[in-house]
Amino acid sequence: MTAATVTTKSLSTPLHQPPRKKRLPAGRPREWYVSHNRRLKAMRLAIALLDTGVYQPSSAGNARIRTTAERLGIHRPSDATCRMVRALIRHGR
């Protein structure tokens, strides 16, 4: 196997299984659920990027974040979620 073959195979398999989901509390405004889920997604993506060696927000472009989301089996993040991922990487130290 060549290095290119190994890299191609590792990109097609997910990094890990997604965590089990818990029910969210009832009775909150819809905006709360949207922002809560966006924060959770951004946090999962930031952790995955840090695990793969991306430590600078400038290295985490939208394309890289979206590729990581695809590898994790997460729906394609919006531009707002990508900005949040970079903010978490920037201020997470």
C-alpha positions, 0 to 999 in steps of 0.5 A, a space after each residue: 500500500 502506498 501512502 496515498 492509499 492509506 490516506 484515502 482509506 482513512 478519510 473515508 471512515 468516520 473518526 468515531 461513533 457519534 455520542 448518544 443523544 439525550 432529549 432536550 428540555 421542553 418549553 424553551 423558545 425555538 431559538 434556544 434549541 437552534 443555538 444550543 444545537 449549533 454550539 454542540 455541533 461547533 464543539 464536536 467539530 472543534 474537538 475533532 479538528 484539534 485531535 487532527 492537529 489543527 490548532 490555529 483558526 487560520 488553518 480551519 477554513 470552511 472547506 476543512 471544517 465541512 470535510 471534518 463534519 462529513 468524516 464525523 457523519 455530521 450534517 454540513 455546517 453553515 457559515 455561522 457554525 464554521 465561524 463558531 468553530 474557529 472562535 472555539 479554537 481561538 479562545 479554547 486555550 
